[in-house]
């Protein structure tokens, strides 16, 4: 499996836009996405600078055989989130760190404050799957609560980062929420 890079992505096709979302007050989001987004269409694109992409993959290799986790900070754009940086978090799940992750609430508050200071929003979260595919698990969905955010998963096989995939948390409530695979776009040189 290779990194999730959709061929359509390069063709200039336009996708339904992801409206700016603030998580500071409420978990509301624009419902236009569901009505205009056919099930087979890729969701909005997640753009990552190459250094961030390599960094989160390296994080998964470093914590192997445990799961790593972290937060993606960025800006909403008409195409989807554009990540500026990733902040590493400590996996608070000491009981089952090989197949679970959890960011301590205090850690998350600190990261949110850092985001606000840098005028960035929480665009999503990343974690690794040691010796498991880069696909969300039932637990990942159950524990995902940030609607409109991207959840990036890297498969780490025998200590080596393999596929990295991203899933957008869709829906409005805990009962109708779901993950949709989305295209990852890696920006080679953010300064270009
Ligand atoms: Zn997972």
Boltz pocket constraint, residues with backbone or C-beta under 6 A from the ligand:
constraints:
  - pocket:
      binder: B
      contacts: [[A, 99], [A, 127], [A, 128], [A, 129], [A, 135], [A, 136], [A, 137], [A, 140], [A, 153]]
      max_distance: 6.0
